[in-house]
Amino acid sequence: MNQMDGQPQDTQPKESFFKKITYTQGIYPILNATPIQNPSRFYAVPILGILVKFILLIPVYLEMIFVGIWWGIAVMLINPFVVLFTGKYWRSAYSINLGYLRMTTKISFYLFGLTNKYPGFNLTINDNYSLDIPYPENPRKLFVIPLIGILIRTILLIPYFIFGSIVSQAAAMGTFVLAWAVVLFKGRYPEGIFELARDSIRVSISTNAYMTGLSDRYPSFYISMNHDKIKIILIAIAIIFSGFNFTSSGTKTKPSEAPIQPKEIQTSSFYN
């Protein structure tokens, strides 16, 4: 299966639109995907489609609660001490972390309509996309010091959190407004929005991967700019929307300048 990251090649068939991404490019997770060929029109029906998906996903969300508990114990509690004292990433933590991120990816692809396939309950992917992150051979001990490590990573990721939020909003607008209309009336998923949704998922997963030490390399800001016009428009709208929300949340109601007048104390007269 040939897959492309957004550089069009006229000599390649349409289904091979995405070039394979490799870890040597500094991009992780390695998320490769080919455009969905027959998107479900039923799932594209406004409100009804996403409502049905959420209902169908209830068992998966219940499973993710238990997987998340084990993930928290293995990855966030035990593994930092393993790295701190041995210098190695605990293999069991690596497996559960990668499996958890794959499951999250399957749910996201399903909700975004990038696949018609139900996520299922296993932690592997067998679909038109794949996700992988190499085993971290030499994790940095500084990043696993209790409290200090997670604090450092969080501070470093502040610009990336902002970037990820904007890309996610742009992808959501493209998917749930534009792509659904195209799927419903034309039966195809727009390639540009497919790319943007895929990249927004990768950005989200890379944040989790960095926070949990699957890589000490700072996440890449790369997103494919093939079909750049629609992406620029969606990202610009997302930036404006984010700025408006920030401004609105920062506006506080001014307190009344007039001092509060204490109520006059009423006393009973004991004497006429």
Backbone hydrogen bonds, N-H to C=O, Kabsch-Sander energy under -0.5 kcal/mol:
donor,donor_aa,acceptor,acceptor_aa,energy
4,M,18,F,-9.9
6,G,17,F,-0.6
12,Q,9,Q,-1.9
16,S,13,P,-1.8
17,F,14,K,-0.9
19,K,17,F,-0.5
20,K,3,Q,-0.5
25,Q,22,T,-1.6
26,G,23,Y,-2.1
27,I,22,T,-0.7
28,Y,26,G,-0.5
30,I,132,D,-3.3
31,L,29,P,-1.4
32,N,30,I,-0.7
32,N,130,S,-1.5
34,T,128,N,-2.3
44,A,40,S,-0.5
45,V,42,F,-1.5
48,L,46,P,-3.2
49,G,45,V,-2.7
51,L,47,I,-2.2
52,V,48,L,-2.5
53,K,49,G,-1.9
54,F,50,I,-2.4
55,I,51,L,-2.1
56,L,52,V,-2.6
57,L,53,K,-1.8
58,I,55,I,-1.2
61,Y,57,L,-2.7
62,L,58,I,-2.1
63,E,59,P,-2.1
64,M,60,V,-2.4
65,I,61,Y,-1.2
66,F,62,L,-1.1
67,V,63,E,-2.5
68,G,64,M,-2.7
69,I,65,I,-1.6
70,W,66,F,-2.0
71,W,67,V,-2.8
72,G,68,G,-2.6
73,I,69,I,-2.1
74,A,70,W,-2.8
75,V,71,W,-2.9
76,M,71,W,-0.8
76,M,72,G,-0.8
77,L,72,G,-1.0
78,I,73,I,-2.4
79,N,74,A,-2.1
81,F,78,I,-0.9
82,V,78,I,-1.6
83,V,79,N,-2.8
84,L,80,P,-2.2
85,F,81,F,-2.0
86,T,82,V,-2.3
87,G,82,V,-0.5
87,G,83,V,-1.9
88,K,82,V,-0.6
89,Y,136,P,-0.6
94,Y,90,W,-2.3
95,S,91,R,-2.4
96,I,92,S,-2.4
97,N,93,A,-2.4
98,L,94,Y,-2.6
99,G,95,S,-2.4
100,Y,96,I,-2.3
101,L,97,N,-2.3
102,R,98,L,-2.2
103,M,99,G,-2.3
104,T,100,Y,-2.2
105,T,101,L,-2.1
106,K,102,R,-2.4
107,I,103,M,-2.1
108,S,104,T,-2.2
109,F,105,T,-2.8
110,Y,106,K,-2.0
111,L,107,I,-2.5
112,F,108,S,-2.6
113,G,109,F,-0.5
113,G,110,Y,-0.7
114,L,109,F,-2.1
115,T,109,F,-1.0
127,D,129,Y,-0.7
130,S,32,N,-2.4
132,D,30,I,-1.2
137,E,135,Y,-0.8
143,F,140,R,-0.6
144,V,141,K,-1.5
145,I,141,K,-0.5
145,I,142,L,-1.0
148,I,146,P,-2.8
149,G,145,I,-3.1
151,L,147,L,-2.0
152,I,148,I,-2.5
153,R,149,G,-2.3
154,T,150,I,-2.2
155,I,151,L,-2.3
156,L,152,I,-2.5
157,L,153,R,-1.8
158,I,155,I,-1.3
161,F,157,L,-2.9
162,I,158,I,-1.8
163,F,159,P,-2.3
164,G,160,Y,-3.2
165,S,161,F,-2.3
166,I,162,I,-2.0
167,V,163,F,-2.4
168,S,164,G,-2.5
169,Q,165,S,-2.2
170,A,166,I,-2.4
171,A,167,V,-2.5
172,A,168,S,-2.4
173,M,169,Q,-2.4
174,G,170,A,-2.3
175,T,171,A,-2.7
176,F,172,A,-2.8
177,V,173,M,-1.2
178,L,173,M,-1.1
179,A,174,G,-3.4
180,W,175,T,-1.4
181,A,177,V,-0.6
182,V,178,L,-2.0
183,V,179,A,-2.9
184,L,180,W,-2.6
185,F,181,A,-2.2
186,K,182,V,-2.8
187,G,182,V,-0.8
187,G,183,V,-1.3
188,R,182,V,-0.7
194,F,190,P,-2.3
195,E,191,E,-2.6
196,L,192,G,-2.0
197,A,193,I,-2.7
198,R,194,F,-2.6
199,D,195,E,-2.9
200,S,196,L,-2.2
201,I,197,A,-1.8
202,R,198,R,-2.1
203,V,199,D,-2.6
204,S,200,S,-2.0
205,I,201,I,-2.6
206,S,202,R,-2.7
207,T,203,V,-1.6
208,N,204,S,-1.6
209,A,205,I,-2.6
210,Y,206,S,-2.3
211,M,207,T,-2.3
212,T,208,N,-1.8
213,G,210,Y,-1.3
214,L,209,A,-2.3
215,S,209,A,-0.8
228,D,225,M,-0.6
231,K,227,H,-1.3
232,I,228,D,-2.9
233,I,229,K,-2.2
234,L,230,I,-2.2
235,I,231,K,-2.8
236,A,232,I,-2.5
237,I,233,I,-2.3
238,A,234,L,-2.2
239,I,235,I,-2.4
240,I,236,A,-2.4
241,F,237,I,-2.8
242,S,238,A,-2.6
243,G,239,I,-2.6
244,F,240,I,-2.4
245,N,241,F,-2.3
246,F,242,S,-2.4
247,T,243,G,-2.4
248,S,244,F,-2.6
249,S,245,N,-2.6
250,G,246,F,-1.5
251,T,247,T,-0.7
251,T,248,S,-0.8
252,K,250,G,-0.6
267,T,265,I,-0.6
